[in-house]
């Protein structure tokens, strides 16, 4: 199984990035092929090549961050 972890992190402490990287390390430790990608760098990846997508973002006014919302609605997905 090939897994992609897409995250956005907007705070100076980069908490969401740290959580995404911890998940990535756990997935890889289980022997799965995994990539961890910042949402703004996602255009470099082909999401359709993955079997599982894990998305994480901080909430901004009770909604996902702008970058993650763009990813979730498909506006940054590459075919």
Z-matrix of the N, CA and C atoms (Angstrom, degrees):
N
C 1 1.446
C 2 1.518 1 108.57
N 3 1.310 2 115.83 1 137.31
C 4 1.461 3 122.50 2 178.59
C 5 1.526 4 108.49 3 -108.87
N 6 1.324 5 116.67 4 126.58
C 7 1.465 6 123.03 5 -173.49
C 8 1.523 7 109.69 6 -119.27
N 9 1.336 8 115.66 7 138.81
C 10 1.466 9 120.68 8 171.83
C 11 1.522 10 108.23 9 -120.13
N 12 1.319 11 115.59 10 132.89
C 13 1.450 12 122.28 11 176.12
C 14 1.515 13 106.14 12 -111.32
N 15 1.319 14 115.79 13 116.26
C 16 1.468 15 122.49 14 -178.82
C 17 1.522 16 106.85 15 -108.28
N 18 1.325 17 116.04 16 129.46
C 19 1.465 18 118.48 17 -178.49
C 20 1.520 19 111.12 18 -138.19
N 21 1.327 20 114.20 19 159.12
C 22 1.456 21 122.09 20 168.86
C 23 1.518 22 105.75 21 -127.45
N 24 1.292 23 117.47 22 145.86
C 25 1.454 24 122.25 23 -179.65
C 26 1.517 25 107.56 24 -145.91
N 27 1.322 26 116.78 25 117.32
C 28 1.457 27 119.36 26 -173.12
C 29 1.525 28 114.05 27 -111.40
N 30 1.311 29 117.88 28 -15.54
C 31 1.462 30 119.65 29 -178.05
C 32 1.530 31 110.49 30 -80.96
N 33 1.305 32 117.09 31 155.29
C 34 1.463 33 120.08 32 177.85
C 35 1.533 34 112.75 33 -60.36
N 36 1.330 35 117.49 34 -28.10
C 37 1.466 36 120.34 35 -179.54
C 38 1.524 37 112.62 36 -82.97
N 39 1.336 38 118.14 37 -8.61
C 40 1.473 39 123.59 38 175.33
C 41 1.536 40 112.87 39 53.94
N 42 1.332 41 116.06 40 44.90
C 43 1.464 42 121.24 41 -177.34
C 44 1.529 43 111.70 42 -61.05
N 45 1.318 44 118.06 43 -46.61
C 46 1.467 45 120.34 44 -178.51
C 47 1.527 46 111.04 45 -63.29
N 48 1.307 47 117.74 46 -37.30
C 49 1.467 48 121.11 47 176.75
C 50 1.527 49 110.41 48 -61.96
N 51 1.321 50 116.84 49 -42.87
C 52 1.458 51 121.00 50 -180.00
C 53 1.534 52 111.08 51 -63.69
N 54 1.323 53 117.02 52 -40.13
C 55 1.463 54 120.81 53 177.77
C 56 1.531 55 109.83 54 -65.67
N 57 1.331 56 116.98 55 -43.96
C 58 1.471 57 120.92 56 179.10
C 59 1.525 58 110.74 57 -60.39
N 60 1.310 59 116.84 58 -41.83
C 61 1.461 60 120.43 59 179.81
C 62 1.529 61 111.35 60 -67.69
N 63 1.330 62 117.38 61 -35.46
C 64 1.467 63 120.58 62 177.36
C 65 1.531 64 110.20 63 -66.27
N 66 1.327 65 117.31 64 -40.77
C 67 1.468 66 121.04 65 176.75
C 68 1.521 67 109.47 66 -63.82
N 69 1.331 68 116.75 67 -44.34
C 70 1.468 69 122.00 68 178.83
C 71 1.531 70 110.88 69 -57.38
N 72 1.326 71 116.47 70 -46.36
C 73 1.459 72 120.43 71 179.10
C 74 1.531 73 111.08 72 -62.21
N 75 1.335 74 117.12 73 -40.03
C 76 1.458 75 121.16 74 178.28
C 77 1.512 76 112.59 75 -65.48
N 78 1.322 77 116.33 76 -41.69
C 79 1.464 78 121.09 77 178.63
C 80 1.530 79 110.10 78 -64.32
N 81 1.313 80 116.37 79 -44.40
C 82 1.466 81 120.19 80 179.16
C 83 1.527 82 110.88 81 -65.61
N 84 1.321 83 117.71 82 -35.75
C 85 1.465 84 121.22 83 179.25
C 86 1.533 85 111.48 84 -64.66
N 87 1.319 86 116.19 85 -25.02
C 88 1.470 87 121.11 86 176.97
C 89 1.525 88 111.63 87 -83.68
N 90 1.325 89 116.50 88 0.88
C 91 1.456 90 121.11 89 175.57
C 92 1.519 91 115.07 90 90.28
N 93 1.308 92 117.52 91 11.50
C 94 1.463 93 120.16 92 179.24
C 95 1.521 94 110.96 93 -90.63
N 96 1.315 95 116.14 94 151.39
C 97 1.460 96 122.76 95 175.53
C 98 1.526 97 106.64 96 -79.90
N 99 1.317 98 118.04 97 120.24
C 100 1.461 99 120.65 98 -174.64
C 101 1.519 100 111.97 99 -141.15
N 102 1.331 101 114.59 100 147.90
C 103 1.455 102 122.60 101 173.99
C 104 1.518 103 108.09 102 -127.71
N 105 1.324 104 116.41 103 145.77
C 106 1.456 105 122.92 104 178.02
C 107 1.529 106 106.55 105 -121.46
N 108 1.334 107 116.54 106 117.67
C 109 1.465 108 120.33 107 -171.15
C 110 1.519 109 111.33 108 -131.12
N 111 1.317 110 116.09 109 130.99
C 112 1.464 111 123.48 110 173.52
C 113 1.522 112 107.64 111 -65.26
N 114 1.321 113 117.78 112 136.02
C 115 1.472 114 120.86 113 -172.55
C 116 1.530 115 113.12 114 -56.73
N 117 1.318 116 118.34 115 -31.17
C 118 1.466 117 119.84 116 179.77
C 119 1.532 118 112.31 117 -74.77
N 120 1.322 119 117.45 118 -15.31
C 121 1.460 120 121.76 119 177.03
C 122 1.523 121 111.82 120 -99.08
N 123 1.308 122 116.46 121 4.31
C 124 1.464 123 121.04 122 -173.01
C 125 1.510 124 113.47 123 -64.08
N 126 1.309 125 119.30 124 -29.09
C 127 1.461 126 119.92 125 -177.76
C 128 1.527 127 111.49 126 -60.12
N 129 1.325 128 116.35 127 -17.30
C 130 1.458 129 120.36 128 178.46
C 131 1.530 130 111.39 129 -78.55
N 132 1.316 131 117.43 130 -14.31
C 133 1.469 132 121.60 131 -177.87
C 134 1.520 133 110.03 132 -109.35
N 135 1.299 134 116.35 133 152.18
C 136 1.460 135 122.59 134 176.06
C 137 1.525 136 107.27 135 -103.88
N 138 1.320 137 117.42 136 101.27
C 139 1.451 138 122.47 137 -175.28
C 140 1.523 139 111.57 138 -60.06
N 141 1.307 140 117.33 139 -32.69
C 142 1.459 141 120.16 140 -178.48
C 143 1.526 142 112.79 141 -64.22
N 144 1.317 143 118.36 142 -14.14
C 145 1.459 144 122.27 143 179.55
C 146 1.530 145 112.90 144 -84.05
N 147 1.331 146 117.44 145 2.30
C 148 1.455 147 121.74 146 -177.50
C 149 1.520 148 110.53 147 -110.08
N 150 1.329 149 115.35 148 150.12
C 151 1.457 150 121.78 149 177.79
C 152 1.522 151 111.95 150 -89.56
N 153 1.322 152 116.91 151 -24.78
C 154 1.465 153 122.00 152 -175.68
C 155 1.527 154 108.70 153 -140.61
N 156 1.324 155 116.36 154 135.63
C 157 1.462 156 122.07 155 177.20
C 158 1.522 157 107.87 156 -119.86
N 159 1.320 158 115.93 157 126.96
C 160 1.462 159 122.18 158 174.32
C 161 1.518 160 106.24 159 -115.70
N 162 1.331 161 116.89 160 125.51
C 163 1.468 162 121.15 161 -177.99
C 164 1.517 163 109.84 162 -118.94
N 165 1.323 164 116.15 163 137.75
C 166 1.455 165 120.75 164 178.31
C 167 1.516 166 110.90 165 -143.08
N 168 1.320 167 114.85 166 137.59
C 169 1.472 168 119.49 167 -179.33
C 170 1.512 169 110.00 168 -156.39
N 171 1.310 170 115.63 169 154.53
C 172 1.458 171 118.71 170 171.80
C 173 1.532 172 108.83 171 -70.52
N 174 1.310 173 115.64 172 158.26
C 175 1.465 174 118.34 173 175.81
C 176 1.518 175 108.90 174 -96.71
N 177 1.299 176 114.57 175 140.89
C 178 1.457 177 122.10 176 178.98
C 179 1.533 178 106.49 177 -124.68
N 180 1.314 179 117.44 178 109.78
C 181 1.466 180 122.57 179 -177.13
C 182 1.530 181 110.02 180 56.52
N 183 1.337 182 115.65 181 46.84
C 184 1.468 183 124.09 182 176.53
C 185 1.530 184 113.73 183 67.19
N 186 1.309 185 117.96 184 20.77
C 187 1.467 186 123.29 185 177.40
C 188 1.517 187 108.37 186 -133.96
N 189 1.340 188 116.74 187 159.81
C 190 1.471 189 118.37 188 174.70
C 191 1.530 190 110.11 189 -61.91
N 192 1.296 191 116.69 190 156.43
C 193 1.463 192 120.79 191 176.77
C 194 1.533 193 109.46 192 -56.84
N 195 1.306 194 116.31 193 160.22
C 196 1.471 195 121.79 194 -176.98
C 197 1.531 196 112.06 195 -57.64
N 198 1.324 197 116.80 196 -44.93
C 199 1.470 198 120.61 197 -179.83
C 200 1.528 199 110.74 198 -62.28
N 201 1.329 200 117.29 199 -44.43
C 202 1.466 201 120.25 200 -179.28
C 203 1.519 202 110.80 201 -69.43
N 204 1.301 203 117.89 202 -38.54
C 205 1.460 204 120.86 203 177.61
C 206 1.527 205 110.12 204 -61.37
N 207 1.304 206 116.18 205 -39.48
C 208 1.460 207 120.76 206 176.62
C 209 1.524 208 110.65 207 -62.30
N 210 1.329 209 116.91 208 -43.36
C 211 1.468 210 120.98 209 177.20
C 212 1.529 211 110.91 210 -62.94
N 213 1.319 212 116.42 211 -47.25
C 214 1.469 213 120.56 212 -176.23
C 215 1.517 214 113.10 213 -65.57
N 216 1.318 215 117.42 214 -28.54
C 217 1.469 216 120.29 215 178.87
C 218 1.515 217 111.82 216 -88.07
N 219 1.334 218 117.06 217 -4.01
C 220 1.452 219 120.69 218 174.83
C 221 1.505 220 116.57 219 92.21
N 222 1.317 221 118.21 220 3.07
C 223 1.451 222 118.59 221 -176.26
C 224 1.533 223 112.90 222 -75.81
N 225 1.346 224 118.67 223 -13.34
C 226 1.472 225 119.50 224 177.42
C 227 1.519 226 111.83 225 -110.45
N 228 1.301 227 117.85 226 1.43
C 229 1.460 228 119.71 227 -179.27
C 230 1.520 229 110.77 228 -73.16
N 231 1.309 230 115.30 229 137.69
C 232 1.462 231 121.70 230 178.52
C 233 1.515 232 108.50 231 -104.13
N 234 1.309 233 117.78 232 137.26
C 235 1.477 234 119.03 233 178.12
C 236 1.506 235 111.21 234 -95.82
